[in-house]
Amino acid sequence: MRLVTMIRTGVVVAAMLFAVACSSSSSDDAVTDVVADGTLDDVAADVAADVAADVAADVEGDLASDVENDQAQACQTTPQGTLIGEDEEPTKFALSMFHFNIQYCAGGLKGFLPTPEVDLNETQVEDRIVTQSFEPLLDTLLEHPTWGMDLELQGLMLDIIRLRHPDVLEKMRQLVSSGQIHVDSFHYSDQLWTAHPIKSMEWSDLFNREAFDKACLPVGKTVFTQEGQYGHGMSEFLASDGRIAVLPKNLLRYFHGDNPVDLFYDWKGTPVVIGGKGVTQEVSGKTIEVTWHFMDDGEKAMTGELDPYFGTEFYFQESSKEKFIDEMEALEAQGYRIVTIADYVKQVKKYGFEPQAQPVVPDGAWQPVDTDNVYRWMGGKGIWGDSENDNQVLTSLTRSRLLLEAAETILDNLEDGSVKATGLFSVRGGWKEQVIAEVSDGTGWNPWAGEIEYALTHSAAAAKKASDFITEAMTDMGVDSLWVDVKEGTVSEANLEMAPPYSLLFQDGILSFVPDCVATDPVEAVEVVATGWTTSQDWCKLSEGVTAVTIHFDDPEQFASRDVVVRFPRATSMMSYVPALTEMSGEATTFDVSEMPLYDTGMCAIPIANGLLGVGDNQWIVKVTSSVHLAARIMKDIPIVEFRNEAQAREATQWTFLYLSGIEEGEAVEIANRLNVYPTIEIR
């Protein structure tokens, strides 16, 4: 979790108050439009400029020691051990999930607070996470060889440990070999993966596995992800290699109520354990008891509950270790085996447990009441709201991803030669920048200016690598225009007569969707709420049953509201969407919002990575994610769906949606995918 509670010392509290006053600072021209909110004072402007410069310098340095130049020594992968012998039959299990995030303070803390205690750069913060929180936990486990735990991290953290902390890596290998830890990992960067289609995750998974191969460690058999994100696409992604998914108890409760749970469930062949929820269940005459002793940010376990935002006040505390040891010894005294989740699942399977199918759970995060599910990352603002603009960050990420897809398609169509050779480096480097840019901290819980800069700068670097390669390739091909069909993997010289109906245009460095259609009257009542703005709607017909609407936000007054909303009606309570990472299936998943508790919110906010939302009776909304990529907020008791950005920059902008009527599911999914997942792009 990312909710910062700065209460350590009077110095830090005073510094935080100063930071609140400066938090409206925007970036310099390196990354535009973080905010457009009046005149900045000199201090805030200096902080923003320093942050932008630091992040830009980091971008240049990131790939210098990247996979292409990193010569890891050959080694054999450490075999994954187990703590439970073949002849043992334990029935009481104590489980855990220690979630570590090397991007906890994405980009570092330079400029965050005007105090030396927290004025740390990216490397300094990363090293403190490793040495002050991660390594002390490893040392504790080495001292207690009967304890097994799940440590979750991203491949980026493993690369940093291997390159800068080899002694820590050796401790990890010892604990893997003994079966005391599974090093669980799903993504290379702690991405908001539920907001992005599968292509990003395929590259993230590739980089992740390379990190584990170079560290000579096996990927752990269980998966928990950043912000406790869970979706059916994650379980389906894991099915190919037999890993176990962790579904946070709060997310299950949000959608299905506070009910007893089973030992684990099944989703299309993947075991799904309900994280953090104790259970007692009979299996073949045995009473199985499960408790959880930890499921939280691992950084806080050995540091007196302080997180990396405290800078040098974030350090290992012996008292935390002693408290932890006391708790573990108490569990052992009660007869619990402290083991990994994989060992637990293997054991109850051995006893003959047959799991039920897991209930449908829309894509979400582990504290859905606190964050309105994913809305906090996709439209909602945090305590530094003056610096936020979730829609800008998320649409920037969409555009850089689509450009990389186009570049990769062109690369695949080139004959061998110097351009293809350099293109391999550019495209791969661009995807590394992309997955780093997708880190969840760019949009929530409480992103400050430096973290927003981090996401936008890495996204811009990804887009530049893609566009530079595209320019080089087109020069080599002797053409000044191309059609790139990402789905079909084809490249051809542009011809206006062959333009598909849902194509994108990349021209003068801008990627956009410009509907080529006939103006028409509105086909649905769309409500726009934007106090202090001039708004308008342009409707046009693309094909039978397919209409585009572009919402214009123009001429903002000086104090125009930054909270802007677009609302569509819905026909029923039965909602359909395509879970993230399942876009290629061509299928949607349906749930009944009226049957969900949705505690304290009365609203279900889902990310809809491919942009498609079914609102009943073969009617669908498609957000064009290169222009608007906010969570779909589905009201439980009001028949509407809204897209809301609480921190919209005060400058002219537009959001484009498609409204589909009388369209069958398969065609609706394909239309959304053709715009947002695997488009055809005209490049001029």
N, C-alpha and C positions, 0 to 999 in steps of 0.2 A: 504494500500500500504506500501511497505517497503523501498522505496528509501530514504536513509538517507541524510539529508542536514545539515551538521555540520557547522553552521555559528553563533552560539550563542555568544561565547566569544573567545578572543585571546587564552585563556588557552585551550579551547576545540579544536580550530583549530590546535594549535601546537601539541596537543596530538594526533589528528587525523593523522597529518603528520608522527608522530613517528609510529603510528599503521600501516600506509601504508608500512613503511619500514619493519615492523615485520610481516606483514600479510601472509608471505609465511610459517609461522611456521606450522609444522605438529604435530600430536599427538605422544605420546609415545606408547609403545607396547599395551596399553589397547585397543586401536582401531587402526588397521593398515591401512596404505596405503591411508590416506587422501591426501597426496601428496608424490611424490618421486622426489624431485626437488633440488638436491644438498645438501650442508652442511648448517645446521642452525647455526646462531650465538647463543651465550649463553643466551642472553636476550629472544630471540624468543623461544628457546627450553624450558626455564623456564616457560614462559607464557603458552606454549602448555601443558607442564606437569601439571601445576597447574589447567588448564582448565579440562584436562582429569580426574584428581583426584577429582575435584569438581563434575563433572558430574557423575562419578562412585559412589561417595558418595550419590548424590541425588537419583540415581537409587535404592540404598539400602533403602533409606528413603521413597521413593514415596509410596510404597505399605504398609508401616508400619501403615499408617493412612488411608488406602484404604477402599473400601466398606466392605471387609471382617471383619475389625476390627472397623469400624466406627459405633457407636451406635447413630443414630440420634433420637431425641425425636419425638414421634408420634404427628402428627398434621393434621389438615384438609386442603386440598388444597384450596388456595384462589380462589374464583370464578372470572373469567375474566369479568370485567365491560366494559361499552361502554360510549362514550361521546355524542353519537347522540341518542336523544329520539325517541320513536316510531312515534311520530306525527311530527317530524321535517323533513324538506325537503331541506337540504342545497344543493347548486349546485357548490360551489367553495371550493376546497380542497387543502390544503398544506400538502404535505407528506414528510417523511424523513426516512432515515435508518442510524442509528449510529452503526457502526461496531466496536465492542470491541474485543480485542485479548489478553488474559492473557499471551500468548506465544509470544508477540510482540518481546521480546528479549529472545528467547528460551534458557533456562538454565541460564539466568542472564547475567551480564556484566563483571564478573570477568575476567580480562585479555584482555578485549576489547581495552581499552585505558589506558596509564600509568598516570592516574590522578585521585585523590580521588573523584572528582565530579561524575565520572561515574563508579567507582569501586564498584558496587553493586552486591550482590548475587541474586539468583533467587527469593527468598522470598521478598527481599527488592524491587525489580523491580515490582513484582506482587502487593505488597501492595501499591506502589505508583500509579499504574494504577487504583486500586480501589479507593483510597482516594483522589487523585489529579485530576482525570479526570471523573471517573464514578459517584462517590458520589456527586460532585458539580452539575452535570447535574440532578441527582435525586432531589437535594435540589431546583434547579431552577424550576423544574416541580411542586414540592409540593407548591411552592409559587405562581404558576399560574395554577389553577385547570381547566382551559378551554383548555389547550394544551395537545394534545396527540401525541405520537411519538413511533417509533419502535426502540428498543434497541436490537441489535443482539450480542450474545456472545456464547461461548461454555460451555458445562457442566462442564469442568474442572474449569472454572472461577467461575461458580455458586457454586461448591464445596468449593473453596477457600473463597468465600464471606461467605458462611454458617459457615465454620469452624473458620475463623479468623475475620470476620467483621459482626457479627450478627445484629448490628444496621443498617447497610446498607441493609441487607436482609429484615428487617422490613420495611424500606422505600420502597423497591421494592414491597412488598406485598400491602402496602397502594396504590401505584400507579396502580398496576394491578387491585385492587378492584374498584378503581374509573374509570377505563377505560383509564387512561392516558398513559399507556405503554402496549405494548405486548413485552414479553421477548422472542424474536425469537431465535431459535437454531436448527441447523441441525446435528452437530457433537460434540462429547465429546472433541476432540482435534481439533485445526485448521488445519486439514489435507489437503494435496493436493489430495482430494478425487477423482478427475477425472483421476488420474494415477493408481488407485487401484480398483480391482474388488469388487463385492458387499459384500463379506464376512467381510471385514474390516468395511464397513459401517454398517452392521447389528450389529456387536459388539459395534461400536461407538454409534449407536442409542440406544442400550440397556443401556450402561453406562450413556448416556445423559438423558434418561428418569428416570433412578434411581436418578440422581442428582436433577432433577426437583421434583421428588416425595419426596426426603428428604428435599428439600427446601420448600415444600408445595406450589409450584407455578405451574400454568398451562403452558405448552409449548405454546408460541405465535403462532398465526395463519398464520404468514408469514415467509418465509425463504429466507435469503441472506447468502451466504457462504464466507469463507475465500478467499481472492483475487478476490471476485466477481465471483467465478467459477460458471458456469452454464452448464448444459447439459440436454438432454431430460430425462436421467435416474433420475435426481433429481426430475423433475416434476412427473414422474411415481412413484417414491418412496413416494411422498407426497400424491398421489391420495387416498391412503387408509384411511387417516384421515382428508381430506378436507383442507389441508393447501394451502397457496398461494405461488407461486414461484416468485422471482424477477430476471429478466433478465436485466443485465446492458445495458444501451443504447449504450455504445461504442462497446460492443460485437455484438449487433444486427447490428449496423452501419457497422462494419468491414465486416460482411458477406452479408449484404443486402442493404447497402447504407443509406444515410442520408435522410430518408423519414418520413413524418408524421406517427404517430402511433395511434392505438386505445386506448381506456380507459384501456382495458386489453385484453388478448387473452386466448385461451384454448389449452391445450395439454393433450389429452386423459383424460379429466375430471378435470384437475388441472388448476385453473386460473393462468395466467402468466402476471404480471405487468412489464412494461418496466421501470426499475429503472432510475431515474434522468431525464426523458424526459417529458417535459410539453405537455399537450394536451387539445384541446378544441373540443368537439363533441356534436352533438345533440342527445338527447335520449327522445323519447316520448314527444316532445314539450319543453323539458328543455335543456338549454345550459349548459353543464357540463364543468367546467374549472378546470384543475389540474396543480399545480406547485410543484416543489420540493425545499425545503429550505435547505436540508442537505442530502448528500449521500457520506460518506467518513469514515475515521478512527475516531471513536468517541473519542479516546484518545486526539485528537488535538483540540476539540471544546472549551474546557475550559482552555487551557494551552498556549494561544498565538501561536497556530499552531505548537508547539513543540511536539515531540514524545518521548517515553520512552528511546530512545538511548541517550538522553541528561542527563540521570542520575538524579542528584539532581537539575539540571536546568529545569527539567520537573516537573512543579508544577502548581497548580490552580492559575489563574490570574483573579482578580476581573474585570479587563477591558474586558476580553473575555466574561465573563458572562453578563456584561452591554451591550456589542455589540450584543450579542445573543438576549437579551431581547428586545432591540430596533428593531431588525429585525422581531421578532415574533409579536410585537405590530403593526408594520407597515403592516404586512400581515393581521392581524385582522382588521385593519382600512380599508383595501381594500375589506373586506367582506369574506376573506378566513376562513374556519374552519380548524384549525390545529389538524389533527386527525391521527389515525393509519391507515395503509394500509388496514387492515382487515375491519375496520369500513367503509372506503371508498368503497371497493369492495362490501360489503354487501348493501350499500346504492344505488349504481348504478345498482346492480342487482334488487333491489326493484323497481327501475324506469323502469325495463323491458329491460335493455341492454342485448343483445345476442352476445357473443364474437365470433370472427372468430377463425379458427385454427391458431395457431402460426406457422410461417414459420420454416423450418428446420434450426437449428443452431448447428453446430458441437461443441463439448465440448471445453470450453475455459474460459478465465479470463477477468476481467473488464477493463483492459488497453491493449488491444491486439496490438496496434501499438507500444507502449513503450516496450512491452515484447515479441514481435513476438508471440502473443497469449500465449501458455504454454511453448514455447521453453526456456524462461528464467529459468524455473524450471527443464527442462528436456534436458539439453545439453548446454545451453548458460551460459556464465559466467558473474559475476558482478565485482564490483570494487575490491573485495578481491580475484581475480581469482586464485592466487597462492595456495590458500587453497581449492579450489573447486574441486570436481569430482562428478558431478551429477550422472553419471552412476554407480559409486560405491555405493552411498547412495541408489539409487532406486533399484538396483539389490539386495543389502543387504536386503532391505525391502521386496522384492519379496520372497527371500529365507526364511526369518523369518516367513512371513505369511504362506507359504506353509508348513513349519514345524509345525506351530500351527494347521493348518488344519489336518495334519496327526495325531498329538497328540489328537486332539478333536475326530477324527474318532476312534482311539484306545480306548479312554476313553469311548465312547458310546458303545463299544463292550465288555467292561470289566464287569464281575459280581461284585455285591456289595461287598465291602471289604475295607481294609485299603488303598490299592493302588488306588482304585477309589476315595476314600475320599480325599486323598492328591492330586490326579490328578485334581480334580475339582478346587482346589485352584491354582494349578500350571497353568492350561490351562487358567483359568480366568485372573490370574495375567499376564500371557504372552500376552493375548490379550489387556490388559490395556497398557502394555509397547508398543505393536505394534501400537496402534492407536495414542499414544503420539509420537512415532518415526516418524509417517507419516506426522508430521507437515510440512507445506510448507517451513518454514524457513531453513530446512536442505539443500535446493537446490537453493533458490532464494528469493527475488530479489538479495540481496547482502549478502549472508551468509558468516559470518566470521568463523574462526576456531572453536570457542566455539559452534556455532550453528550446524556446521557439526558434531562435537563430540557428541552433544546432540542427534541428529538423529541416528548416528551410535551406540552409547552406549545403547540407549533404544532398538534399533533393536537387538543388540547383547544380551541384557537381555531377550528379547522375545524369541529369538532362544534358549538360554540356558535353559529357563524354559521348552520349548517344548522338547528339546533333553534330558534333565535330566529326565523328566517324561517318555519319550519313553523308555529310558534305564531301568528305574525302572519297567515299565510295562512288558517289554520283559523278564526281569529277573524273574518276578513273573509268567509269562506264560511259562518259561522254554524254550525259543526259542532264537536263535541268528540271525535270519533273518525273515523278514515279507514282505508281499505285503499289502500295505494300499491303497485301492481304495476310494479316497475321494468322488467321485461322487456317487458311489453306497453305500457308507457307510460300506464297508466290510473290514475285516482283515483276512488274511490267511498266512500260512507259505510259505515262498518264494520257488518258483520252477522255474528254469530258462526256462523250456519248456513253461511256460504260460506267458512269458513276453509280455505285450502289446507293440505296436510299438512306442508309445509316452510317455513311462514311464520315471520317474526321478530316480536317485540313491542317497541315503543318506548313506555315508560311511566315517568313520574317521572324522566326524564332518563337512563334505562338502556335500552340496546338488548340484547336477549338472544334466544336460541332456547330455548324451553321445549317439549320434545316433548309433543304431545297424543296419547298412545298408551296401550296396555294393558300393564301389567307382565307380564314373562315371565322365564323362567329364562335364564341366559346361553347364547348360541348359539355362543360361541367362548371358548377359554381365554385370557383377557387377564391378563398379569402386571403387577403394580404394585410398584415398588420405591421406598419412601420411608421411610427409617429415622427414627424419632422422630415419625412422623405416625400418625394414625388414618385409614385409608383404607377406602372402600367403593365398591361398584359398583351402579348402578341400571340395569337393562335393561328395555326396553319395545319392543313391536312397533308400528311405524308403518304398515306395509302388507306385503303378501306379499313376503318376501325382504328387507325393510328393517327393521332393528332399531337402536334408539338405545341407547348406553351412556354414562352419565355417571359419571366417576371423581371421587369426592370426596376431597379432602385436608383433613382437619380436625384440630383440637386439637394443633398442633405443640408439641413440648416446647421448652424454652428453647434447647437446642443441637441441635434437629432438623436433619437433613441438608437442605441447600438443593439437593442433586442428586436430582431426582425423575424417575422413568422409567415409561413405560407401553409394554408390548411386546405386539405382535400376531404370531401365526404367519403364515407365508406358505406357499403351496402349491407354488410352483415358483420357478425362478430368473428366469422371464420376468416383468418388471415393466412396468406401464403407468401413464402419467401424462399430463397435459395441459400442454404447455410454456406458460410464461407468455406472455401476449399472444395466444394462439391459442384462448382459451376459447370464442369465438363460433363456431369451426369445428364444435363438437360431436364432435370426434374426439380420440382418445388416441394417444400414441406409445409403442411398446414397445421394450424393450432387455433383453438377457440379462446380468444382473449377474455371473454365473459366468464370463463371457468377458472381463471387464474387469480390467486389472492392479491398479488402485486402490492404487498404490504406497504402502507404509508404513502404510496405514490399514485395509485389509481391509473397508472400509465405504464405501458410496456414499450421501452425504447430499444430497438434492434438496429444493428449496423447495416444490414443488407449490402454486402460487399459488392455484388454485381448490379446493384441499383434497383432491383425489381421487388415490388410489393403488390400482392394480390389483395384487393379490397372487396372481393365477393362478386358473384354473378358474372364470371369471366371478364371482370374489369381489373385493370392493372395500372399502377403508377410506376414509371421508370425515371429515376433521377439520373441525369447525365452527369456522372461523377467527376468529369473534368470541369464542371461549372458549379455543382452543388453536391457535396458529399457529407451530409449531416445524418444523424440517426433519425429513423422514422419513429416518431412518438405516437403510439396507438393508444387513444384514450379508451379506458375500459367501459365507462358508462355514457360516453358521448360519441356519436357515430362519425368521428373525424380522425384523420391522420394529419399530423403537422410536422413540418421541417423548420427547425428553429435554430438561429445562431444568436446567442446572447451577447456576443462581442464582435459584431460586424464593424469593420472599418468604415469610417464616414467618408466614403468615396463611391462614385457611380459603379455599379456592378449589376450582374444579371445572373439569374438561375434558370436553367432550362430543364423541363420535364417532358416526358411523353405520357399521354393518357391513352390507354388501350381499352377498347370496348368490343365485346363479342369475340375476343381472341382466346384461343385454347392455350392451355398451360405450356405445351412444348414450344409453340410459336412465340409466346410471350418471353420465355426464358431465352430463346435464341435472339430475339430483338435486343433484350438487355445485354446479353453477352456481346453482340455485334457492336454495341456502343462502348461498353465498359470493360470487357474482358479480352476479346481477340478481334479488334476492329480492322476495317480497311482504312488506310490512311493515305490521303493524297499529299504528296510532298512536292512543294514548289520551291 
